[in-house]
């Protein structure tokens, strides 16, 4: 069952079960009643759960409420389908998933049909109030929804923030469900200030590797709006001139601002930047001609003073002073010092936040009992790798987004110009085997 069955007396439950044996019930005359005892509306639909809102106008006319679900078309007068909710306590919010265990009851990208019944007394036959249909979101649409909510939470704390996403593929920005692939019109994507493709072609995974397909192909690049800045990050040994040249050439041919960096830094001089650097003041992502990307806290700590005295247009960095933990965000004083180039002109500093990774070492939210995999909540998915202490998050789940929003509210007030939402391509890995 999806909705939780609460507050039901044994006699009521037995009466309801007897009623369930009916194949049909008379159509409810109250369906067209100008003043039904309550109304039901869809409040929220995500990847594998839904929320409904009940507004009661006459409590005395309702003894119990029941909701049934089917995956076929509306059962116009049929009293069948899965029982997902039975309540006598006049709840205003109903969730079609198990709120105690967090177990999903719905599948992604699937249509569901609900019928809502009520009875004026415990012994009365059920009366049909209404039918409701929903369609759950795909994993990609769930990522868009999550981004939209995180942006709203961040802007509530700091209204002037700009946003970018980091992804290893362009798909999250494209509508591939249409007759032909086009750039998506989803407002959360069209409102972005830019995109970081990481890696674009050359990766590092226990050694330098080359991707089979770039993070964006020339054909995909042609679909992007001309005013959408793209930044490419590639990894190469600082002495590998062949890879560096190839990375820069591909980026230049596709109008991408490129950064080539070694996996382990020996100094900022190891960063290979475009030739068109500038000391100009930068106020928007579209003005940036170069960038630096540091998603590891140890690097930021080591090179913090060097970053402050550098002339990068855009700094993208982890906002935390320790890896795999949100416990110690960098101070507003550090961020403020980074927002000025050595020339005295302004630049942009963005916080990089991975929205799909659960750190088991982060005591700001990780609970010790979760070290036992059997005790982990359902929004925690599989390990990133078999031996990794970190996990994938079911990023669309309310519990995880609540944790993220709490952290984001803190980061948003530290003086950053914007936030880069990281790991947004992870939706393509779901369901994770």
WOHU-V623177 format. One record per pair of residues at least 24 apart in sequence whose ideal C-beta (glycine too) atoms are under 8 Angstrom apart, sorted by the first residue. I is the first residue (numbers start at 1). J is the second residue. If there is no record, write none. Layout:
# WOHU-V623177
I|J ; I|J
This chain:
# WOHU-V623177
1|82 ; 1|83 ; 1|84 ; 1|85 ; 1|98 ; 1|105 ; 2|49 ; 2|69 ; 2|82 ; 2|84 ; 2|85 ; 2|95 ; 2|96 ; 2|97 ; 2|98 ; 2|105 ; 2|106 ; 3|67 ; 3|84 ; 3|85 ; 3|86 ; 3|87 ; 3|94 ; 3|95 ; 3|96 ; 4|85 ; 4|95 ; 4|98 ; 4|99 ; 4|100 ; 5|85 ; 5|86 ; 5|87 ; 6|87 ; 6|88 ; 6|89 ; 6|91 ; 7|87 ; 7|88 ; 7|89 ; 8|64 ; 8|86 ; 8|87 ; 8|88 ; 9|88 ; 9|122 ; 11|122 ; 12|63 ; 12|64 ; 12|88 ; 12|122 ; 13|86 ; 15|122 ; 15|123 ; 16|64 ; 16|66 ; 16|86 ; 16|126 ; 19|79 ; 19|125 ; 19|126 ; 20|79 ; 20|83 ; 22|79 ; 22|125 ; 23|78 ; 23|79 ; 23|80 ; 24|77 ; 24|78 ; 24|79 ; 25|77 ; 25|79 ; 25|125 ; 25|126 ; 25|127 ; 25|128 ; 26|77 ; 27|76 ; 27|77 ; 27|128 ; 28|127 ; 28|128 ; 28|129 ; 30|127 ; 30|129 ; 31|128 ; 31|129 ; 31|130 ; 36|129 ; 37|61 ; 37|62 ; 37|118 ; 38|62 ; 38|65 ; 38|118 ; 38|129 ; 39|130 ; 40|116 ; 40|129 ; 40|130 ; 40|132 ; 41|132 ; 42|132 ; 42|134 ; 43|93 ; 45|134 ; 45|135 ; 45|136 ; 45|137 ; 46|136 ; 46|137 ; 46|142 ; 46|145 ; 46|396 ; 46|397 ; 46|398 ; 47|108 ; 47|136 ; 47|137 ; 47|138 ; 47|139 ; 47|141 ; 47|142 ; 47|394 ; 47|396 ; 48|97 ; 48|104 ; 48|105 ; 48|106 ; 48|107 ; 48|108 ; 48|136 ; 48|396 ; 49|95 ; 49|96 ; 49|97 ; 49|104 ; 49|105 ; 49|106 ; 49|136 ; 50|95 ; 50|96 ; 50|97 ; 50|106 ; 50|112 ; 50|134 ; 50|136 ; 51|93 ; 51|94 ; 51|95 ; 51|96 ; 52|93 ; 52|94 ; 52|95 ; 52|96 ; 52|114 ; 52|132 ; 53|92 ; 53|93 ; 53|94 ; 54|90 ; 54|91 ; 54|92 ; 54|93 ; 54|94 ; 55|92 ; 56|90 ; 56|92 ; 59|90 ; 61|120 ; 62|90 ; 62|118 ; 62|119 ; 62|120 ; 63|88 ; 63|118 ; 63|119 ; 63|120 ; 63|121 ; 63|122 ; 63|124 ; 64|88 ; 64|118 ; 64|119 ; 64|122 ; 65|90 ; 65|116 ; 65|117 ; 65|118 ; 66|116 ; 66|117 ; 66|118 ; 66|126 ; 67|94 ; 67|114 ; 67|115 ; 67|116 ; 67|117 ; 68|114 ; 68|115 ; 68|117 ; 69|96 ; 69|112 ; 69|113 ; 69|114 ; 70|112 ; 70|113 ; 70|114 ; 70|115 ; 71|110 ; 71|111 ; 71|112 ; 71|113 ; 72|113 ; 73|113 ; 74|113 ; 74|115 ; 74|131 ; 74|133 ; 75|113 ; 75|115 ; 75|131 ; 76|131 ; 77|128 ; 78|115 ; 79|115 ; 79|117 ; 79|126 ; 79|128 ; 81|113 ; 81|114 ; 81|115 ; 84|114 ; 101|378 ; 102|377 ; 102|378 ; 102|379 ; 102|397 ; 102|399 ; 103|378 ; 104|378 ; 106|136 ; 107|136 ; 108|136 ; 108|137 ; 108|138 ; 108|139 ; 108|142 ; 108|430 ; 109|135 ; 109|136 ; 109|137 ; 109|138 ; 109|141 ; 110|135 ; 110|136 ; 111|135 ; 112|136 ; 137|396 ; 139|396 ; 139|427 ; 139|428 ; 139|430 ; 140|171 ; 140|172 ; 140|427 ; 140|428 ; 142|395 ; 142|396 ; 142|427 ; 143|172 ; 143|395 ; 143|396 ; 143|424 ; 143|426 ; 143|427 ; 144|172 ; 144|186 ; 144|188 ; 144|189 ; 145|396 ; 146|355 ; 146|395 ; 146|396 ; 146|401 ; 147|188 ; 147|355 ; 147|421 ; 147|424 ; 148|187 ; 148|188 ; 149|401 ; 149|405 ; 150|355 ; 150|401 ; 150|404 ; 150|405 ; 150|408 ; 150|421 ; 151|188 ; 151|191 ; 153|404 ; 153|405 ; 153|408 ; 153|409 ; 154|408 ; 154|409 ; 154|411 ; 154|412 ; 154|419 ; 155|412 ; 156|409 ; 157|408 ; 157|409 ; 157|412 ; 157|413 ; 158|412 ; 158|413 ; 161|412 ; 161|416 ; 161|417 ; 161|418 ; 161|419 ; 162|193 ; 162|284 ; 162|285 ; 162|348 ; 162|350 ; 162|417 ; 162|418 ; 163|191 ; 163|192 ; 163|193 ; 163|418 ; 163|419 ; 163|420 ; 163|421 ; 164|192 ; 164|193 ; 164|194 ; 164|195 ; 164|196 ; 164|285 ; 164|316 ; 164|350 ; 164|418 ; 164|419 ; 164|420 ; 164|421 ; 165|192 ; 165|195 ; 165|196 ; 165|420 ; 165|421 ; 165|422 ; 165|424 ; 166|195 ; 166|196 ; 166|197 ; 166|198 ; 166|316 ; 166|352 ; 166|420 ; 166|421 ; 166|422 ; 166|423 ; 166|424 ; 167|195 ; 167|196 ; 167|197 ; 167|198 ; 167|215 ; 167|423 ; 167|424 ; 167|425 ; 168|197 ; 168|198 ; 168|199 ; 168|215 ; 168|425 ; 169|197 ; 169|215 ; 169|216 ; 169|425 ; 169|428 ; 170|197 ; 170|215 ; 170|216 ; 170|217 ; 170|220 ; 170|221 ; 170|224 ; 171|425 ; 171|428 ; 172|424 ; 172|425 ; 172|427 ; 173|224 ; 174|220 ; 174|223 ; 181|220 ; 181|223 ; 182|223 ; 183|223 ; 183|224 ; 183|225 ; 190|225 ; 192|228 ; 193|229 ; 193|284 ; 193|285 ; 193|286 ; 193|418 ; 194|228 ; 194|229 ; 194|230 ; 194|231 ; 194|285 ; 194|286 ; 194|288 ; 195|228 ; 195|229 ; 195|230 ; 195|231 ; 196|231 ; 196|232 ; 196|233 ; 196|293 ; 196|316 ; 196|420 ; 197|230 ; 197|231 ; 197|232 ; 197|233 ; 197|256 ; 198|232 ; 198|233 ; 198|293 ; 199|233 ; 199|234 ; 199|235 ; 200|232 ; 200|233 ; 200|234 ; 200|247 ; 200|250 ; 200|251 ; 200|256 ; 200|258 ; 201|232 ; 201|234 ; 201|246 ; 201|247 ; 201|250 ; 202|234 ; 202|235 ; 202|236 ; 202|243 ; 202|246 ; 202|247 ; 202|260 ; 203|234 ; 203|235 ; 204|235 ; 204|263 ; 208|235 ; 208|236 ; 208|237 ; 208|240 ; 208|243 ; 208|263 ; 214|250 ; 216|254 ; 216|256 ; 218|253 ; 218|254 ; 221|254 ; 221|255 ; 221|256 ; 227|286 ; 229|257 ; 229|285 ; 229|286 ; 229|288 ; 230|254 ; 230|255 ; 230|256 ; 230|257 ; 231|256 ; 231|257 ; 231|258 ; 231|259 ; 231|288 ; 231|291 ; 231|314 ; 232|256 ; 232|257 ; 232|258 ; 232|259 ; 233|258 ; 233|259 ; 233|261 ; 233|293 ; 234|258 ; 234|259 ; 234|260 ; 234|261 ; 235|260 ; 235|261 ; 235|262 ; 235|263 ; 236|260 ; 236|261 ; 236|262 ; 236|272 ; 237|262 ; 238|262 ; 238|266 ; 238|270 ; 238|272 ; 244|272 ; 248|272 ; 248|274 ; 257|288 ; 257|289 ; 257|290 ; 257|291 ; 259|290 ; 259|291 ; 259|292 ; 259|293 ; 261|293 ; 265|299 ; 265|302 ; 265|303 ; 267|303 ; 267|306 ; 268|292 ; 268|303 ; 268|306 ; 268|307 ; 268|310 ; 277|311 ; 277|313 ; 278|311 ; 278|313 ; 279|311 ; 279|341 ; 279|343 ; 279|345 ; 280|313 ; 280|345 ; 281|345 ; 281|346 ; 281|347 ; 282|313 ; 282|314 ; 282|345 ; 282|346 ; 282|347 ; 282|348 ; 283|346 ; 283|348 ; 284|348 ; 285|314 ; 285|348 ; 285|418 ; 287|313 ; 288|313 ; 288|314 ; 288|348 ; 289|313 ; 290|314 ; 291|315 ; 291|316 ; 292|316 ; 292|317 ; 293|317 ; 293|352 ; 294|318 ; 295|352 ; 295|354 ; 295|422 ; 296|323 ; 297|321 ; 297|322 ; 297|323 ; 298|323 ; 300|330 ; 304|334 ; 307|338 ; 308|337 ; 308|338 ; 308|340 ; 309|342 ; 310|341 ; 310|342 ; 311|341 ; 311|342 ; 311|343 ; 311|347 ; 312|341 ; 312|347 ; 313|347 ; 313|348 ; 314|347 ; 314|348 ; 314|349 ; 314|350 ; 315|347 ; 315|348 ; 315|349 ; 315|350 ; 316|350 ; 316|352 ; 316|420 ; 317|349 ; 317|350 ; 317|351 ; 317|352 ; 318|351 ; 318|352 ; 319|351 ; 319|352 ; 319|353 ; 319|411 ; 319|414 ; 319|416 ; 324|359 ; 324|361 ; 324|362 ; 324|389 ; 324|390 ; 325|359 ; 325|361 ; 325|362 ; 325|363 ; 325|364 ; 326|359 ; 326|362 ; 326|364 ; 326|365 ; 326|407 ; 327|362 ; 327|363 ; 327|364 ; 329|410 ; 329|411 ; 329|414 ; 330|414 ; 331|414 ; 332|413 ; 332|414 ; 332|415 ; 335|414 ; 335|415 ; 335|416 ; 336|415 ; 339|415 ; 339|417 ; 348|417 ; 348|418 ; 349|415 ; 349|416 ; 349|417 ; 350|416 ; 350|417 ; 350|418 ; 350|419 ; 350|420 ; 351|411 ; 351|414 ; 351|416 ; 351|418 ; 351|419 ; 351|420 ; 352|419 ; 352|420 ; 352|422 ; 353|404 ; 353|407 ; 353|408 ; 353|411 ; 353|419 ; 353|420 ; 353|421 ; 353|422 ; 354|422 ; 354|423 ; 355|393 ; 355|395 ; 355|404 ; 355|421 ; 355|422 ; 355|423 ; 355|424 ; 356|392 ; 356|393 ; 356|395 ; 356|422 ; 356|423 ; 356|424 ; 356|426 ; 357|384 ; 357|390 ; 357|391 ; 357|392 ; 357|393 ; 357|423 ; 358|390 ; 358|391 ; 358|392 ; 358|393 ; 358|400 ; 359|389 ; 359|390 ; 360|389 ; 360|390 ; 360|391 ; 361|389 ; 364|407 ; 365|403 ; 381|432 ; 382|432 ; 382|433 ; 392|426 ; 392|429 ; 392|432 ; 395|426 ; 395|427
